[in-house]
Amino acid sequence: MAAHRIGIVGIENTHVDGIVRALNVDGVEDARITALVAGAADRTERLAELGGIERIASESTDLIGEVDALIVATRDGATHRSLAVPFLEAGVPVWVDKPLALSVADADAILAAAGSTPVTSSSTLRWLPDTDAVAAALSSIGEVQSLAITGPADPDGPYGGLFFYGIHLADLAQRLVPGVPEEVEVEHSPGRVRARYAVGGVGVTLDFVRPEGEVSVPFRVTAVGSGGTESREIVVGSDYVRPGVEAFVRMLDTGELPVPPEQMTATVAVLAAVVAERS
């Protein structure tokens, strides 16, 4: 079987380095980046050289008919709907790097445009070994009563504010306790935003901490059950993008979505509620 030909739009994102390395250098089976939509000249040249990529397009829609799938990696989620929808409507599978969108309306529009065409979007943290370990441990702590996740996020960041890093927390919560968030309540204090809601009777707390100076804020998950507690830092290693790349390629091979659509929408809905309450 010929390798899936994949294009990328949004090459300013550092995730793209890991994606190109995984597919074109390390050789994840049956897939290869064959085209880039041009960004800054030096960045475009460096990625093209890294991956041996010859096709450089000026507009993303120039690639319709030339690629078998598209990765939308622009940092600002406000652009994701306009970039993804033309490909989905043409029957081209799409991976929208986090976040899927900055509003539920845009998220719904992307999923509606997909129809039966595969589409995925998630935090890279969803696929990491520490997240798998927490998910596996939940069955050993009895009925889960609460889930708390802490991590970095800047409400005033330039790429959709809280959405840019906050999506990691919201998506981890959906991976571990999936379902429709109910009654999102938001608290503000200096340097942090805390969101509380319930999913199927489980209390969920997302603690978004603004990084200050050189001090890093780790991602940490704590689940409390009727018979015990599981707490673990989610370590983001140098190859953290690769598991998400592999999930995307599996989607291309099988047509099965790595993340249920309702979970993709739920992560956006939580963050949209937090942002709306703040404004």
Secondary structure, DSSP 8 states (H G I E B T S, - for coil): ---EEEEEE-TTSTHHHHHHIIIIIS--TTEEEEEEE--SHHHHHHHHHHHT--EEESSGGGGTTT-SEEEE--S-GGGHHHHHHHHHHTT--EEE-S-S-SSHHHHHHHHHHHTTS-EE---GGGGSHHHHHHHHHGGGS-SEEEEEEEEE--TT-TTTTHHHHHHHHHHHHHHHS-S--EEEEEEEETTEEEEEEEETTEEEEEEEE--BTTB---EEEEEEETTEEEEEEE---TTTTHHHHHHHHHHHHH---SS-HHHHHHHHHHHHHHHHHH-
